[in-house]
Amino acid sequence: MTGLVAAVVAGGGVVLAGILILALVVGRRPFHRVAVDGDDAEAARAQAELQRQIDQGRSGTF
């Protein structure tokens, strides 16, 4: 019985470690920025604002 409990705890630890590593890899993955076509100043401002909000969300400061 003790071995079964140890196996369940060890298996859960491995799963949690895998989830943590996956979350770190996904969080650090760079996102591709979409190019703005032409001289659309409003689109450029909107893109800059969206990128600022994304960067704020990544750093955890709102």
N, C-alpha and C positions, 0 to 999 in steps of 0.2 A: 504493500500500500504506500509506503514511504517513497519507493521508487517511482510509482505512478504520479504522486504529487510533485516530485522533483522534475519528472519529464514534462508535466503540464506547465509548471512554472518556467522551466528552461525554454520550452517551445514558445510560450507567450513572450518571453524576453527577446527571443530571436525575431518574432513577428513585429514586436514594437520597435526593435532596432531597425528592421527593414523599412518600416513605415517612416521612422525619423529620417533615415538616410534619403529615402525617396522625396520626402517633403523638402529637405535641404537642397537636393539637386534641382527640383522643380522651381523652388524659390529663387535660385541663383541663375536660372536659365534666362539669357537675354531675349527680349521680345523684339520682333522685327518692326521697325517703324515704317509707316506707310508714307510714300512720297506724295507731296502735294503737286498736282498738275498745274502748270501755268503760273500766273501772277495773282492768284486768289488770296488776298491778304486776310480775309475773314477765315478762310479755311486754314491758313497757316497759324492764325491766332488760336483757333479751335484745337488744332493739333497740338500746339504748345501747351494749352490748358489741360487737355486730356493727358498728355505725357507727365505734366506736373502732378496731377492727381494720382496717376499710376505710381510715380516715384514716391509720393507721400504714403500711399498705401503699403508699398514695399518696406518703407522704413518704420512704419507703425505710428507715424505722427499725423494726426488729423487736425 
